[in-house]
Amino acid sequence: NARNRIQGVMRYVEPDDADIERSCSSTQEDIDGNLFDSTAIEANDILAAGSLAYLTPINENWFGMSAPEGFQDDDGIKWYKTCGEIIRQKLSVSNFYLVTHEVLRHRGSAGIGAVFCKMRDNGELWFKNFRPGTYCVSENNYGEVDTFAKRMQLTHHQARQQFGEDNLAPQVKELLKQENGKRGDEKHWYVHLIFQRPDAWRGRDKDGDFLAEGSSKAYADIYIDDDAKHMCWNGGFEEMPVFVTRWEPASNDAYGRSPAMKALPTIKSLNFDCAMLDAVAELSVYPPMSVPTNAPVPNMTARAVNRYDENRPDAKTEPLYEPTQYNLGLELVNLKREQVRSMFYTDKFSAFSDSTKRMQTFEAMQLADE
């Protein structure tokens, strides 16, 4: 399924939560479970940074607002221009660019990225990125994501801060009262649902217009305490607050395909080859030996001299062993690294992410067309 496909890619391209160890004595289990090469990680980072610099350059005016037809007098043009400047300023003081980079990184690895936007109590914008594989989405008949679901754990203290004590499940309220609130760090599973609310579910006033309260807005925002089977929140938004981007749409589900998925066979092969090269390097430095039971163990350190009986007929000065040559393996690894980088368009997006060179919009568009 989509979750397994995403997690299978993330372990090689974004192993943020993985326990990565590097071992030279490699068994097949070690190779499958560990990361021995970071080419895909670096290529995806360049792709994300280049996409961010090309699509939403933080130091440039990458968007604006223009007056629609019917409002193109001087006052209308000025009003829309001012709105664009206000939005640009609000984005610059928020966490928009930081979160956008994370979303673009996920899009390159998992094929999908999702960002949630809401207004803080102080009126500032706030964005949150969701890790692929931890949420589900579905599309409407136009291929647009209109449903988002995520399962998460919250402590009872966190739930009270988010929903208010009056909205908590009865058993959670009781736990918060016990032992002077010491049980507030215990957790419940919660389900967060955002979907387009049917008109029949929306309240109306006496004139037939939809009510302004959250439970009557176009998009439902619902939290359910899954352990207690209790709805803690029934709010809403006028528009879909979760923006979902896919690298390349998939024909059979709502989740996208990514450069990492296309390059995954090469990434796995490269990881295996690097593990084998590490093992060869270890054998070169510490080779296995066969020695008589009464012979001293030779000194294997660099530049060591091991003396033996000069009366032996084969006595001569020579290396104790010939280091293993693995240039051929190194050439193969470098070839596969270039294949991975090409699948992430590293050569093109490196130019966009290069902070030492600022390009004008026309120059950037020319480069993107190449």
Disulfide bonds with the S-S distance in Angstrom:
none
